[in-house]
Amino acid sequence: MLYYDTLFAALRSTFTSAAERARAARKGLWKDDLSTKGLGVSGGADLDADGVVFPKLCRRLTSYFDGGGSDLASFLPWLAKTKEQVLDLTTGNFTHLDNVLVVKSGKISLTREPEQLVFVSAKTTNTTIAPWMKV
């Protein structure tokens, strides 16, 4: 479940309902999902073996490790530099991806369910948001 700001809210609502039902029934990928439970990872091999996590997190971890990152302790500061914008639907506030992640006990996890996050697309960031609105 990965939402961008270009997806209509009505569709997001429909997809969210389906995801919540599937998660509650532990169907499909949800039975193995570690997005909010936490994933212990120290490199790309761990992601390949155990990485059933939020797609955006998986891609950022892959970039981090492929770029020479060596441990989770340095991941959030690395990610903070990207200032990847996300709307947190639980608060109604814009923030950055690193602010909805936590590293604890050697594991990384989301502090929100994936469907509670809407990512600002690069296209939107570069073309339609007025400069004074950018986070």
C-alpha positions in Angstrom: 0.0 0.0 0.0 1.7 3.1 -1.2 -0.3 6.3 -1.9 0.8 9.4 -3.8 -0.9 12.7 -3.8 -2.0 12.1 -7.4 -4.5 9.3 -6.3 -8.1 10.4 -5.8 -9.2 10.3 -2.2 -12.2 8.1 -3.0 -9.9 5.5 -4.5 -7.6 5.8 -1.5 -10.6 5.1 0.8 -11.6 2.0 -1.2 -8.0 0.7 -1.2 -7.6 1.4 2.5 -10.7 -0.5 3.4 -9.5 -3.5 1.4 -6.0 -3.3 3.1 -7.5 -3.1 6.6 -9.6 -6.2 5.9 -6.7 -8.1 4.5 -4.4 -7.1 7.4 -7.0 -8.2 10.0 -7.4 -11.5 8.2 -3.6 -11.9 7.8 -4.2 -12.5 4.1 -1.6 -12.2 1.3 1.5 -10.2 2.1 0.0 -8.9 5.3 0.8 -12.1 7.2 4.5 -11.5 6.6 4.6 -7.7 6.6 7.1 -6.2 9.0 6.5 -2.5 8.2 5.2 -1.6 11.7 6.6 -4.6 13.6 10.2 -3.9 12.6 12.7 -5.3 10.3 16.3 -6.1 11.3 18.4 -5.4 8.3 22.1 -4.8 7.8 22.3 -5.0 4.0 20.6 -5.9 0.7 20.8 -9.6 1.4 18.6 -9.1 4.5 16.1 -7.2 2.4 15.9 -9.9 -0.2 15.5 -12.6 2.5 13.2 -10.9 5.0 12.2 -7.6 3.5 8.4 -7.8 3.4 8.0 -4.1 4.2 6.4 -0.9 2.9 7.7 -0.5 -0.7 9.0 3.0 -0.2 11.0 1.9 2.9 12.4 -1.1 1.0 13.6 1.2 -1.9 15.2 3.7 0.5 17.0 1.0 2.4 18.2 -0.5 -0.9 19.5 2.9 -2.0 21.2 3.4 1.4 23.0 0.1 1.5 23.9 0.2 -2.3 25.4 3.6 -1.6 27.7 2.4 1.1 25.4 2.5 4.2 26.5 0.0 6.7 24.0 0.0 9.6 20.6 1.2 10.6 22.0 3.6 13.1 23.0 5.9 10.3 20.0 5.3 8.1 17.6 8.0 9.5 20.2 10.8 9.3 20.9 9.7 5.7 17.2 9.7 4.9 16.6 13.1 6.6 18.8 14.7 3.9 16.3 13.8 1.2 13.5 15.7 2.8 11.0 13.3 1.2 7.6 14.9 1.8 4.7 12.9 3.1 1.2 13.8 4.4 0.5 12.1 7.7 -3.3 11.4 7.6 -3.4 10.8 11.3 -2.4 14.4 12.1 -3.2 16.1 8.8 0.3 17.6 8.8 3.0 17.4 6.2 6.3 16.0 7.4 9.2 14.0 6.0 9.6 10.2 5.6 12.3 10.0 8.3 9.9 11.4 10.8 7.5 8.5 10.5 10.2 5.8 11.0 11.9 4.6 14.1 15.0 2.5 14.7 14.8 0.6 17.9 16.5 -2.6 19.1 18.2 -3.0 15.8 15.0 -2.9 13.8 13.4 -0.2 11.6 9.7 0.3 11.5 7.0 2.7 10.4 5.2 4.6 13.2 2.1 4.7 11.0 0.2 2.1 9.0 1.2 2.5 5.3 -2.3 3.7 4.3 -2.0 6.6 6.8 0.7 8.1 4.6 0.4 10.0 1.3 3.6 10.9 -0.5 4.0 14.1 -2.4 5.2 13.1 -5.8 8.3 14.6 -7.3 6.1 15.9 -10.1 3.9 17.8 -7.7 6.8 19.0 -5.6 8.5 20.5 -8.7 5.5 21.9 -10.6 2.3 22.6 -8.7 3.0 23.4 -5.0 3.7 27.1 -4.5 7.1 27.7 -3.0 5.7 29.0 0.3 3.7 25.7 0.7 6.7 23.4 0.4 7.7 21.5 3.5 
